[in-house]
């Protein structure tokens, strides 16, 4: 007996060592892959600007004095502010933090596998290994976005609820609350977990209360603060992306694109159907408790995927489904673990791993598929160093000048680096309440359907400069204001609202543009040869651009005399 016990102990130690070694290698490979794919999304610079303004004492705002919640990642934005306060570049701080969260999630998946090992002689950290092989998860381990932290917190909340010894419901509620603060969408996991507890702990109201207490203790004050600070419970991004409207057709396309590459994640159900009872596992470790844990993982995965499909997915391939991915992996690992032989389990795991590694992505390069793009490939094709240099040049020009600038898509980095006094994201309305609340008349590219109207930028926002040089824009703008081209170092754009002190300051710092007052002088000389209709139309544009806010009676008098208003 002593010899057999000693042999079992030696085998158990060897199994543990092998499990830890495989887990360690998987985590190391995942971290290496994430580091190799390091990048920063343009959207991250929206949070960075909020964080910078907070550190400068302006509050959690995009523009001083404008309380608009143009971010959807409160806790992540505060975390970025901490990094800036410590003097770390936001790209590095956010990227390294995301990589750490990714590694932490893989470690959690491995810990869950070990906790559910039962009496199997050689347990495998299948979920952790497959997570390390998931390319797009490692892509969004960085990106500067909150995706990796949400995945970590959601997985941690789940792990606390399904702990084999005793569920730590208070801790789970606390972690799910933090997940919701990181991204509001993660409240879905908290709600699913509450439903799980109401089902499994219906005879224990104290357990339910222990879970709900931290959610309420964190959520209620946060909601009160949001109402008092921003005047709304929902972020401006909710309205900008029309999240209240269902868009199942686009969302299902988004989900299908994801599972075309990651089809292995859907094998849990068929594997569970063909599997027999757990081989050699005692009921106490692999019976009802294991089944409930799998059921919770399935509910989290399905509920979050359904939510993503309902809102139309995202324009970034795979990103919105990353928080659901750990739950698909847990469910897949559970199904594989129920196969009756070690050879079947190893074979199924190898098949899934090969599928993740060998299946090509349906979205690659810089081309869109139904409005969905490989954002890393898109941004890697841009010269980031040049963009940063242009941003620094703009900051030199804008320093101390109350300039208001409208930026187009993929220019959030310029809004951040330039430190413009007022920056308006004019393509999606993320940081502008009126643009975000526009009525949606037709669907377009997801997340890019609400553009700032030119008249709004000119007459309401008094935007001085529009950073955009799209073909045909001269004619488009010419219907509203005179088309005055501006060259700002390595960047081109248009003047929308002529403000003499601002334009003079920019000219002194190297900006090049036509002298509009001189143009008016020449126009007055040519006016006698023009018909009344043209002069009247031009005067409307000139007033909008200049006369309505610049006192220049000498130059305005010829127009008033010609049009009978003098």
MARBATOR-257420 format. One record per residue (C-alpha): residue in three letters; x negated, y, z. Coordinates in steps of 0.001 Angstrom, whole numbers, padded with zeros to 6 digits, always signed. Last residue first. Layout:
% residues N
ALAXYZ ...
//
This chain:
% residues 566
UNK+027692+100161-046577 UNK+029805+097110-047221 UNK+030496+097645-050913 UNK+028558+094614-052139 UNK+025836+096673-053800 UNK+025576+099123-050923 UNK+025448+096361-048310 UNK+022787+094505-050277 UNK+020660+097617-050790 UNK+020927+098450-047041 UNK+019590+095101-045786 UNK+015934+095900-046439 UNK+016032+099257-044689 UNK+018324+097997-041944 UNK+015849+095329-040723 UNK+017030+094113-037323 UNK+016344+090388-037474 UNK+018951+087931-036133 UNK+021731+087957-038729 UNK+019401+089447-041370 UNK+016993+086533-041689 UNK+017929+082987-042692 UNK+021688+083103-042266 UNK+021810+086644-043598 UNK+019606+085719-046545 UNK+021853+082744-047435 UNK+024993+084885-047370 UNK+023138+087606-049305 UNK+022202+085081-051969 UNK+025847+084198-052587 UNK+026888+087860-052803 UNK+023962+088722-055060 UNK+024798+085822-057357 UNK+028478+086712-057571 UNK+027715+090396-058115 UNK+025640+089832-061253 UNK+021896+090402-061253 UNK+019959+092999-063273 UNK+020408+095686-060628 UNK+019001+093258-057990 UNK+015492+092945-059445 UNK+014025+095705-057267 UNK+015935+094447-054245 UNK+014558+090929-054846 UNK+011004+092262-054842 UNK+011500+093844-051443 UNK+013206+090700-050171 UNK+010195+088634-051255 UNK+007950+090978-049254 UNK+010138+090298-046207 UNK+009789+086557-046959 UNK+006005+086432-047029 UNK+005474+082974-048494 UNK+003926+080307-046287 UNK+000551+079227-044931 UNK-000070+078303-041289 UNK-003611+079153-040191 UNK-003361+080352-036625 UNK-002622+083986-037492 UNK+000190+082776-039760 UNK+001743+080829-036879 UNK+001784+083917-034654 UNK+003282+086032-037441 UNK+005965+083425-038092 UNK+006899+083279-034412 UNK+007035+087056-033997 UNK+008989+087485-037269 UNK+011627+084756-036698 UNK+012722+083350-040049 UNK+015046+080392-039611 UNK+014775+077274-041796 UNK+011130+077397-042880 UNK+010198+074253-044752 UNK+007668+071462-044425 UNK+004153+070310-045173 UNK+001523+068721-042976 UNK-002253+068564-043110 UNK-002763+072073-041761 UNK+000715+073482-041503 UNK+001894+074331-045021 UNK+005258+076052-045242 UNK+007737+076230-048120 UNK+010449+078890-048075 UNK+013621+077697-049789 UNK+016056+080532-049157 UNK+018852+079310-046889 UNK+021964+077128-047125 UNK+022274+075826-050702 UNK+018518+076141-051097 UNK+018067+073488-048454 UNK+019324+070800-050820 UNK+017474+072204-053816 UNK+014153+072284-051982 UNK+014837+068861-050457 UNK+014805+067182-053855 UNK+011839+064986-053035 UNK+011204+064744-049290 UNK+008819+067239-047766 UNK+009926+067159-044154 UNK+008829+068954-041028 UNK+011686+071434-040663 UNK+010532+074685-039106 UNK+012158+077594-037303 UNK+015163+075801-035870 UNK+017829+078234-034732 UNK+019708+075423-032951 UNK+023215+076603-033729 UNK+022950+078379-037076 UNK+019951+076685-038656 UNK+019864+073164-037241 UNK+023657+072965-037239 UNK+023793+074233-040816 UNK+021322+071540-041836 UNK+023405+068753-040330 UNK+021385+066516-037961 UNK+021474+062937-039136 UNK+023584+060195-037655 UNK+023275+056756-039241 UNK+019728+055751-038419 UNK+020160+053116-035690 UNK+021444+050520-038145 UNK+020965+051629-041727 UNK+024265+052940-042979 UNK+027873+052619-041879 UNK+030423+055203-042961 UNK+032299+058111-041411 UNK+030633+058129-038002 UNK+031962+061035-035962 UNK+029169+063175-034593 UNK+028423+062583-030929 UNK+024712+061881-031456 UNK+024203+065106-033410 UNK+025894+067123-030677 UNK+023922+065466-027889 UNK+020451+065783-029365 UNK+017656+063421-028292 UNK+018632+060276-030176 UNK+020220+062161-033074 UNK+018994+059633-035632 UNK+017196+061615-038338 UNK+016811+065097-036863 UNK+014718+064440-033753 UNK+014616+067987-032463 UNK+011503+069406-030823 UNK+011618+072595-028778 UNK+008432+074057-027292 UNK+006348+071952-029675 UNK+003897+069739-027755 UNK+002270+068810-031079 UNK+001260+065333-029866 UNK+004742+064329-028707 UNK+006769+065756-031598 UNK+004115+064424-033973 UNK+004386+060908-032474 UNK+008153+061157-032821 UNK+007567+061606-036548 UNK+008728+058216-037857 UNK+012078+059752-038844 UNK+012316+063517-039344 UNK+011159+066311-037075 UNK+012976+069588-036470 UNK+010792+072276-034898 UNK+011563+075171-032570 UNK+008608+077467-031907 UNK+008292+079395-028669 UNK+004554+080005-029324 UNK+002178+079482-026376 UNK+000382+076653-028153 UNK+002115+075950-031463 UNK-000873+076278-033781 UNK-003234+074295-031570 UNK-000531+071698-030914 UNK+000033+071444-034669 UNK-003664+070672-035133 UNK-003415+068013-032416 UNK-000460+066445-034177 UNK-002369+066483-037467 UNK-005237+064631-035769 UNK-002768+062120-034314 UNK-001316+061523-037782 UNK-004806+061095-039250 UNK-005679+058501-036622 UNK-002382+056739-037233 UNK-002966+056262-040932 UNK+000231+054435-041788 UNK+000402+050845-043016 UNK+000166+049599-039429 UNK+003378+051477-038824 UNK+005382+049522-041374 UNK+003745+046202-040509 UNK+004565+046748-036838 UNK+008101+047683-037745 UNK+008844+044448-039582 UNK+012046+045838-041016 UNK+015811+045402-040830 UNK+018043+047550-043065 UNK+019573+044503-044768 UNK+016053+043216-045423 UNK+013645+046118-045489 UNK+010235+046015-047163 UNK+007030+047087-045418 UNK+005503+043658-045067 UNK+007583+040872-043653 UNK+011159+039954-042880 UNK+012167+036341-043548 UNK+009299+035255-041281 UNK+007491+032111-042323 UNK+008051+028845-040452 UNK+004716+027223-039593 UNK+004023+028350-036029 UNK+007506+028218-034550 UNK+008360+025000-036371 UNK+005081+023354-035394 UNK+005797+024143-031743 UNK+009313+022746-032016 UNK+008038+019529-033613 UNK+005299+019190-030991 UNK+007850+019571-028185 UNK+010103+016948-029770 UNK+007180+014562-030188 UNK+005948+015048-026638 UNK+009420+014412-025227 UNK+009982+011408-027441 UNK+006611+009940-026481 UNK+007267+010562-022776 UNK+010468+008587-023022 UNK+014134+009112-022178 UNK+014735+012633-023504 UNK+016038+014788-020684 UNK+012901+016952-020585 UNK+013527+017979-024190 UNK+016932+019366-023269 UNK+015562+021311-020284 UNK+012710+022705-022380 UNK+015189+023917-024989 UNK+017330+025580-022325 UNK+014324+027304-020792 UNK+013180+028409-024255 UNK+016587+029850-025161 UNK+016524+031655-021827 UNK+013040+033067-022467 UNK+014251+034336-025893 UNK+017188+036411-024659 UNK+014998+039427-023808 UNK+013307+039089-027259 UNK+016600+039298-029142 UNK+016627+043085-029571 UNK+013088+043086-030940 UNK+013486+040364-033580 UNK+013122+042681-036610 UNK+013279+046365-035761 UNK+016365+047993-037332 UNK+018490+046660-034518 UNK+021390+044309-033968 UNK+024825+045422-035136 UNK+026383+046222-031768 UNK+028360+042958-031703 UNK+025435+040780-032760 UNK+023275+042068-029922 UNK+026102+041447-027459 UNK+026600+037911-028766 UNK+022866+037253-028365 UNK+023034+038521-024787 UNK+025992+036324-023920 UNK+024547+033231-025638 UNK+021134+033387-023971 UNK+022444+034291-020522 UNK+025163+031621-020687 UNK+022677+028982-021818 UNK+020233+029861-019045 UNK+023049+029673-016496 UNK+024142+026275-017830 UNK+020563+024996-017694 UNK+020295+026025-014040 UNK+023631+024381-013344 UNK+022475+021163-014971 UNK+019257+021095-012975 UNK+021164+021538-009722 UNK+023727+018897-010686 UNK+021176+016209-011368 UNK+017451+016581-011763 UNK+015981+017058-008290 UNK+018558+015492-006029 UNK+019475+012942-008665 UNK+015994+011361-008610 UNK+014264+011445-011991 UNK+013199+008178-013606 UNK+014299+009004-017094 UNK+016820+011816-017142 UNK+020098+010409-018478 UNK+020218+009917-022254 UNK+019345+012478-024898 UNK+021161+012593-028241 UNK+023549+015380-027250 UNK+020936+017352-025307 UNK+018642+017340-028327 UNK+021466+018622-030523 UNK+022174+021498-028083 UNK+018579+022484-027344 UNK+017585+022641-031015 UNK+018574+026298-031394 UNK+015203+027660-030288 UNK+013559+025647-033077 UNK+015292+027884-035620 UNK+012891+030703-034765 UNK+012175+031839-038319 UNK+015676+031623-039742 UNK+016844+032260-036196 UNK+015833+035918-036309 UNK+017256+036583-039759 UNK+020487+034916-038683 UNK+020703+037153-035623 UNK+020259+040334-037682 UNK+022768+039168-040299 UNK+025181+038423-037458 UNK+024698+041946-036150 UNK+025329+043489-039564 UNK+028660+041678-039983 UNK+029562+042040-036310 UNK+029476+045814-036243 UNK+031596+046669-033228 UNK+031827+050358-032413 UNK+030986+051605-028912 UNK+027297+051329-029790 UNK+027594+054242-032205 UNK+023774+054421-032389 UNK+023625+058102-031468 UNK+026405+057588-028926 UNK+024566+054926-026938 UNK+021295+056796-027482 UNK+022737+059703-025519 UNK+022601+057469-022459 UNK+025835+056362-020781 UNK+026914+057560-017359 UNK+027279+061143-018528 UNK+026751+064651-017188 UNK+022979+064453-017574 UNK+021848+065439-014086 UNK+024983+065103-011941 UNK+026399+062129-013789 UNK+023002+060460-014020 UNK+022333+061010-010306 UNK+025684+059496-009341 UNK+025032+056481-011576 UNK+021573+055983-010049 UNK+023013+056264-006562 UNK+025573+053533-007400 UNK+023226+051189-009283 UNK+020535+050796-006654 UNK+022622+049991-003569 UNK+025312+048383-005735 UNK+022927+045930-007385 UNK+021139+045427-004061 UNK+024439+044471-002361 UNK+025901+042321-005159 UNK+023630+039327-004559 UNK+023909+039297-000764 UNK+027656+039838-001123 UNK+027996+036751-003306 UNK+026039+034708-000772 UNK+028153+036050+002069 UNK+031272+035092+000116 UNK+030263+031417+000318 UNK+032960+029029-000897 UNK+032801+030325-004444 UNK+029064+029698-004532 UNK+028725+027839-007846 UNK+031425+029643-009830 UNK+031199+033106-008314 UNK+027433+032688-008441 UNK+027439+031987-012175 UNK+029782+034906-012805 UNK+027384+037159-010935 UNK+024509+035809-013018 UNK+026411+036628-016210 UNK+027011+040162-014928 UNK+023349+040677-014032 UNK+022229+039305-017392 UNK+024590+041671-019190 UNK+023206+044565-017124 UNK+020134+044049-019307 UNK+021684+046334-021939 UNK+020931+049286-019645 UNK+017210+048927-020205 UNK+014646+049384-017445 UNK+017296+050379-014927 UNK+019234+047253-015885 UNK+016114+045140-015298 UNK+015605+046811-011913 UNK+019153+045851-010946 UNK+018468+042295-012139 UNK+015424+042221-009860 UNK+017366+043404-006807 UNK+020240+041008-007429 UNK+017796+038128-007797 UNK+016005+039113-004604 UNK+019283+039086-002710 UNK+020232+035767-004305 UNK+017108+033872-003376 UNK+018380+030438-004270 UNK+017097+027799-001867 UNK+014763+024875-002542 UNK+015199+024409-006282 UNK+014984+028140-007193 UNK+017782+028715-009698 UNK+018706+032251-008655 UNK+015145+033467-008166 UNK+014090+032119-011559 UNK+016991+033907-013253 UNK+016017+037243-011737 UNK+012408+036634-012778 UNK+013451+035845-016352 UNK+015481+039040-016588 UNK+012625+041038-015040 UNK+010010+039640-017423 UNK+012151+040020-020550 UNK+012992+043612-019605 UNK+009291+044354-019048 UNK+008362+043002-022490 UNK+010987+045052-024290 UNK+010148+048385-022636 UNK+008462+049912-025676 UNK+004826+050907-026208 UNK+004616+048420-029110 UNK+002923+045844-026814 UNK+004457+042532-025795 UNK+006667+043343-028751 UNK+004252+041669-031173 UNK+003679+038781-028721 UNK+007424+038164-028726 UNK+007342+038439-032499 UNK+004749+035704-032802 UNK+006354+033103-030553 UNK+003519+030620-030016 UNK+002899+031759-026429 UNK+006608+031353-025736 UNK+006440+027834-027137 UNK+003679+026927-024685 UNK+005479+028576-021765 UNK+008758+026841-022587 UNK+007060+023454-022904 UNK+005150+023548-019621 UNK+004875+019713-019707 UNK+005487+017257-016881 UNK+003335+014131-016726 UNK+004512+011607-014174 UNK+008117+012685-014274 UNK+009634+012415-010790 UNK+011399+015770-010836 UNK+009499+018372-012898 UNK+012010+021147-012243 UNK+009654+023275-010113 UNK+006830+022667-012573 UNK+008918+023853-015522 UNK+010028+026940-013606 UNK+006417+027777-012801 UNK+005500+027495-016489 UNK+008328+029845-017438 UNK+007182+032273-014752 UNK+003613+032169-016099 UNK+004913+032954-019600 UNK+006880+035863-018132 UNK+003817+037197-016322 UNK+001742+037036-019495 UNK+004367+039075-021315 UNK+004577+041549-018447 UNK+000781+041960-018483 UNK+000879+042549-022248 UNK+003564+045187-021765 UNK+001523+046953-019116 UNK-001510+046915-021408 UNK+000515+048521-024182 UNK+002248+051086-022002 UNK-000971+052268-020385 UNK-002979+052178-023615 UNK-000431+054079-025664 UNK+000248+056465-022773 UNK-003413+057499-022485 UNK-004427+057109-018839 UNK-004906+060212-016695 UNK-003254+058906-013547 UNK-000312+061251-014092 UNK+000009+059899-017611 UNK+000207+056357-016261 UNK+002807+057391-013700 UNK+004871+059074-016398 UNK+004759+055828-018387 UNK+006233+054007-015375 UNK+008954+056640-015107 UNK+009775+056064-018780 UNK+009864+052308-018184 UNK+012302+052735-015294 UNK+014657+054879-017360 UNK+014577+052864-020593 UNK+017348+054101-022891 UNK+015797+057442-023842 UNK+017525+060527-025238 UNK+019215+061368-021967 UNK+019977+064998-022750 UNK+019413+067719-020184 UNK+018122+070575-022300 UNK+016303+073211-020217 UNK+012833+072246-021417 UNK+013051+069826-024325 UNK+012895+066040-024083 UNK+014030+066076-020477 UNK+013229+064247-017234 UNK+012292+067439-015439 UNK+010191+070370-016579 UNK+007539+069927-013871 UNK+004697+069093-016227 UNK+004785+065455-015126 UNK+008430+065207-016124 UNK+007643+066819-019477 UNK+004950+064210-020102 UNK+007299+061336-019248 UNK+010030+062656-021553 UNK+007430+063068-024307 UNK+006151+059514-023723 UNK+009694+058138-023852 UNK+010151+059650-027307 UNK+006641+058531-028202 UNK+007715+054906-027863 UNK+009954+055302-030914 UNK+006857+055629-033114 UNK+005890+052103-032183 UNK+002452+051469-030717 UNK+000265+048538-031739 UNK-001661+045613-030242 UNK-001487+042488-032440 UNK-004834+041130-031243 UNK-003912+041914-027645 UNK-000613+040065-027983 UNK-002364+037080-029583 UNK-005000+036982-026862 UNK-002345+037219-024152 UNK-000382+034361-025716 UNK-003506+032250-026119 UNK-004467+032850-022480 UNK-000931+032013-021317 UNK-000941+028765-023301 UNK-004432+027834-022066 UNK-003417+028467-018464 UNK-000236+026445-018822 UNK-002104+023533-020398 UNK-004713+023656-017622 UNK-002111+023994-014869 UNK-000200+021001-016192 UNK-003384+018956-016573 UNK-004459+019752-013013 UNK-001007+018886-011688 UNK-000978+015614-013592 UNK-004473+014778-012297 UNK-003416+015548-008745 UNK-000319+013388-009143 UNK-002396+010542-010585 UNK-004819+010751-007666 UNK-001937+010780-005193 UNK-000313+007800-006916 UNK-003579+005899-006817 UNK-004045+006658-003135 UNK-000537+005473-002440 UNK-001226+002263-004363 UNK-004467+001652-002480 UNK-002836+002340+000871 UNK+000000+000000+000000 
//
